[in-house]
Amino acid sequence: MFSASLRERAAAVIALYEERGLTLVTAESCTGGLIAGLMTETPGSSKVFERGFITYSDRSKEESLGVAPDLIDQFGAVSAEVASAMAEGALEHSAATVAISVTGIAGPGGGTATKPIGLVYFGYGRAGQIAILKKKFGDIGRSEVRLASIETALDLLFNASSF
């Protein structure tokens, strides 16, 4: 299912987190649990992977992660503010030390002039230290946006290990 390259990168994240005594939680929307799937497909993941939340709907973001409805109403589900709240909520609702969140528009529909297809926000870090990354992958296809998001998430997880 996942390429050898992605599996190797996931294994490297797991090894690094184990070495540093870190644990991971994911909060995924447009990736639909693929980051969690990749991590748990990797041998040794049980030592660092705490849990994953798939919060595809606005309601699930509110109920599972405690994202304030006002944030979604004001900024939209695909926003820096919601990505940050998703990561913080994942940390609050788990025993993990590091979180990664992903919310975006994978397409083929759903894009607008201000939020085009391929726009993805990532929240990552530790409690009180959540950083945000905005990526514009473009209208490269649904699967390709999701794959690019997984690749970006792995890079960010390396960065978050040194927060």
C-alpha positions in Angstrom: 0.0 0.0 0.0 2.7 2.5 1.0 5.9 2.9 -1.0 9.2 1.6 0.3 10.4 5.2 0.7 7.4 6.2 2.9 7.8 3.1 5.0 11.5 3.9 5.5 10.7 7.5 6.5 8.1 6.3 8.9 10.6 3.8 10.4 13.1 6.6 10.9 10.5 8.8 12.7 9.6 5.9 15.0 13.3 5.2 15.7 13.9 8.8 16.5 10.8 9.1 18.8 11.8 5.9 20.6 15.3 7.3 21.1 13.9 10.5 22.5 11.1 9.0 24.6 8.4 10.7 22.6 4.9 9.5 21.7 2.7 10.5 18.8 -0.9 11.3 18.2 -2.5 12.1 14.8 -5.6 14.2 14.1 -6.5 13.7 10.4 -9.1 15.1 8.2 -8.3 15.1 4.5 -5.8 12.2 4.9 -8.5 10.1 6.5 -6.1 8.1 8.8 -3.4 7.4 6.3 -0.7 8.9 8.5 -1.8 6.7 11.4 -2.1 3.7 9.0 1.5 4.3 7.7 2.9 4.6 11.2 1.1 1.5 12.6 2.1 -0.5 9.5 5.7 0.1 10.6 7.4 -2.4 13.0 8.1 -0.9 16.4 5.3 1.6 16.1 3.6 0.4 19.3 6.5 1.9 21.3 5.7 5.5 20.1 2.2 5.6 18.4 -0.3 6.5 21.1 -3.5 6.9 19.0 -5.0 8.6 16.0 -8.2 10.6 15.4 -9.9 10.7 12.1 -12.0 13.8 12.2 -13.4 14.3 8.7 -16.5 16.2 9.6 -16.8 19.5 11.5 -18.9 17.7 14.1 -16.2 15.1 14.7 -13.5 17.8 15.1 -15.7 19.4 17.8 -16.7 16.2 19.6 -13.5 14.2 19.4 -10.9 17.0 19.7 -12.8 19.8 21.3 -12.4 22.2 18.4 -14.6 25.2 19.2 -17.5 25.6 16.7 -16.8 29.3 16.6 -13.3 28.6 15.1 -14.8 26.6 12.3 -17.6 29.1 11.7 -15.1 32.0 11.6 -12.2 30.5 9.8 -13.5 27.3 8.2 -12.4 23.8 8.8 -9.5 24.3 6.4 -7.5 26.9 8.3 -4.5 27.5 10.4 -6.6 28.1 13.4 -8.5 24.8 13.1 -5.2 22.9 12.4 -3.8 24.3 15.6 -6.9 23.5 17.6 -6.9 20.0 16.2 -3.3 19.4 17.3 -3.9 20.8 20.7 -7.1 18.8 21.1 -5.3 15.6 20.1 -2.8 16.2 22.8 -5.4 17.0 25.4 -7.4 13.8 24.5 -4.4 11.5 24.6 -1.3 10.7 26.5 1.0 11.6 23.6 3.8 14.1 23.8 3.7 15.2 20.1 0.8 15.8 17.7 0.4 16.2 14.0 -2.9 17.5 12.5 -3.9 17.7 8.9 -6.9 19.6 7.4 -7.3 20.4 3.7 -9.1 20.2 0.4 -8.0 17.1 -1.5 -10.5 17.6 -4.3 -11.8 17.0 -6.9 -14.5 19.4 -5.6 -14.8 21.7 -2.6 -12.2 24.3 -3.6 -13.0 28.0 -3.8 -11.0 31.1 -4.9 -9.7 31.7 -1.4 -9.3 28.0 -0.5 -8.4 26.1 -3.7 -8.1 22.4 -4.1 -4.7 21.3 -2.8 -4.7 23.7 0.1 -3.6 21.8 3.3 -2.8 23.1 6.8 -0.7 21.1 9.2 -0.4 21.6 13.0 2.5 20.0 14.8 4.4 20.1 18.0 3.9 19.7 21.7 1.3 21.2 24.1 1.6 24.9 24.0 4.1 24.8 21.2 2.0 24.1 18.1 3.5 25.3 14.8 1.5 25.7 11.6 2.5 25.0 8.0 0.3 26.0 5.0 0.9 24.1 1.8 -0.5 24.7 -1.6 -0.1 21.4 -3.5 -2.4 22.5 -6.3 -5.1 20.6 -8.1 -2.8 17.5 -8.6 -5.5 14.9 -7.9 -7.1 13.7 -4.7 -4.7 10.8 -4.1 -1.7 12.9 -4.9 -2.7 15.7 -2.5 -3.2 13.0 0.2 0.2 11.4 -0.6 2.0 14.8 -0.6 0.3 15.5 2.8 1.7 12.3 4.3 5.2 13.1 3.0 5.0 16.6 4.5 3.7 15.2 7.8 6.7 12.9 8.1 9.0 15.8 7.6 7.2 17.8 10.2 7.3 15.0 12.7 11.1 15.0 12.4 11.0 18.8 13.2 8.6 18.4 16.1 10.9 15.9 17.8 13.3 18.7 18.7 10.7 21.2 20.1 
